[in-house]
Amino acid sequence: MNAFTPLPPAFIDFINPPELYDPRPNGYTHVVVTHTPARIVQVAGQGGEDTDGTLSPDFATQVDRALRNLRHALQAADADIADVTKITVLIVDHSMARLQIFSAAWQALLGDWPAPACTLIPVPRLALDGMLFEIEATAVLPV
């Protein structure tokens, strides 16, 4: 793991308005405000493929691998999960059981870091045959 410095609190504001339900148990924040100047990192959708491009048929295994792949991609840009301000999650054949699997894995990865804004999109299929999960992220770092 690369060493990184989380952004100072004045650089990013995580806001959950009291008029909206508390999303923290679901691993996200309603509003994230970034104060510029900043370095913005866009990470393309990461699936559960291993380095050979092989996908497990198991949803939980794909989620775990995709989250590891996301973290590797972020670290390649000298960023980490704490720098992520927005994620988009795509789940094939979305169900509450699959949401629970993703939520548990995401919460474990987040730990005490603030949860980014999140959009989850149920989809009928993804780019590769057998692909069940994909996650993309935007990270913001000081210049």
ZIRAJO-V116093 format. One record per residue. RES is the residue in one letter. PHI is phi in whole degrees, 0 to 359 (999 if undefined). OMEGA is omega as a letter, one per 20 degrees, with the letter a starting at -180 (999 if undefined). Layout:
res->RES phi->PHI omega->OMEGA
res->RES phi->PHI omega->OMEGA
This chain:
res->M phi->999 omega->r
res->N phi->286 omega->r
res->A phi->286 omega->r
res->F phi->212 omega->r
res->T phi->245 omega->r
res->P phi->301 omega->a
res->L phi->297 omega->r
res->P phi->296 omega->a
res->P phi->305 omega->a
res->A phi->288 omega->a
res->F phi->278 omega->r
res->I phi->227 omega->r
res->D phi->251 omega->r
res->F phi->255 omega->a
res->I phi->235 omega->r
res->N phi->241 omega->a
res->P phi->303 omega->a
res->P phi->296 omega->r
res->E phi->282 omega->r
res->L phi->248 omega->r
res->Y phi->294 omega->a
res->D phi->280 omega->a
res->P phi->273 omega->a
res->R phi->304 omega->r
res->P phi->297 omega->r
res->N phi->264 omega->r
res->G phi->82 omega->r
res->Y phi->212 omega->r
res->T phi->240 omega->a
res->H phi->294 omega->a
res->V phi->225 omega->r
res->V phi->234 omega->a
res->V phi->249 omega->r
res->T phi->251 omega->r
res->H phi->263 omega->a
res->T phi->265 omega->j
res->P phi->284 omega->a
res->A phi->206 omega->r
res->R phi->256 omega->a
res->I phi->255 omega->r
res->V phi->247 omega->r
res->Q phi->254 omega->r
res->V phi->252 omega->r
res->A phi->299 omega->r
res->G phi->307 omega->r
res->Q phi->253 omega->r
res->G phi->258 omega->a
res->G phi->268 omega->a
res->E phi->284 omega->r
res->D phi->276 omega->a
res->T phi->295 omega->r
res->D phi->270 omega->a
res->G phi->86 omega->a
res->T phi->277 omega->r
res->L phi->250 omega->r
res->S phi->288 omega->r
res->P phi->284 omega->a
res->D phi->271 omega->a
res->F phi->301 omega->a
res->A phi->300 omega->r
res->T phi->295 omega->r
res->Q phi->296 omega->r
res->V phi->299 omega->a
res->D phi->302 omega->a
res->R phi->292 omega->r
res->A phi->297 omega->r
res->L phi->292 omega->r
res->R phi->295 omega->r
res->N phi->297 omega->r
res->L phi->301 omega->a
res->R phi->295 omega->r
res->H phi->300 omega->a
res->A phi->296 omega->r
res->L phi->299 omega->a
res->Q phi->294 omega->r
res->A phi->295 omega->r
res->A phi->256 omega->a
res->D phi->59 omega->r
res->A phi->237 omega->r
res->D phi->207 omega->a
res->I phi->304 omega->a
res->A phi->296 omega->a
res->D phi->268 omega->a
res->V phi->284 omega->r
res->T phi->253 omega->a
res->K phi->207 omega->r
res->I phi->235 omega->r
res->T phi->237 omega->a
res->V phi->243 omega->r
res->L phi->243 omega->a
res->I phi->233 omega->r
res->V phi->284 omega->r
res->D phi->51 omega->a
res->H phi->308 omega->r
res->S phi->210 omega->r
res->M phi->295 omega->r
res->A phi->295 omega->r
res->R phi->291 omega->r
res->L phi->299 omega->r
res->Q phi->297 omega->r
res->I phi->297 omega->r
res->F phi->298 omega->a
res->S phi->302 omega->r
res->A phi->296 omega->a
res->A phi->293 omega->a
res->W phi->293 omega->r
res->Q phi->299 omega->r
res->A phi->296 omega->r
res->L phi->289 omega->a
res->L phi->296 omega->a
res->G phi->57 omega->a
res->D phi->268 omega->r
res->W phi->290 omega->r
res->P phi->297 omega->r
res->A phi->277 omega->a
res->P phi->284 omega->r
res->A phi->295 omega->a
res->C phi->212 omega->r
res->T phi->237 omega->r
res->L phi->251 omega->a
res->I phi->238 omega->r
res->P phi->288 omega->a
res->V phi->226 omega->r
res->P phi->283 omega->r
res->R phi->197 omega->r
res->L phi->241 omega->a
res->A phi->300 omega->a
res->L phi->252 omega->r
res->D phi->302 omega->r
res->G phi->85 omega->r
res->M phi->284 omega->a
res->L phi->247 omega->a
res->F phi->209 omega->r
res->E phi->211 omega->r
res->I phi->221 omega->r
res->E phi->240 omega->a
res->A phi->215 omega->r
res->T phi->241 omega->r
res->A phi->241 omega->r
res->V phi->231 omega->a
res->L phi->231 omega->r
res->P phi->297 omega->r
res->V phi->291 omega->999
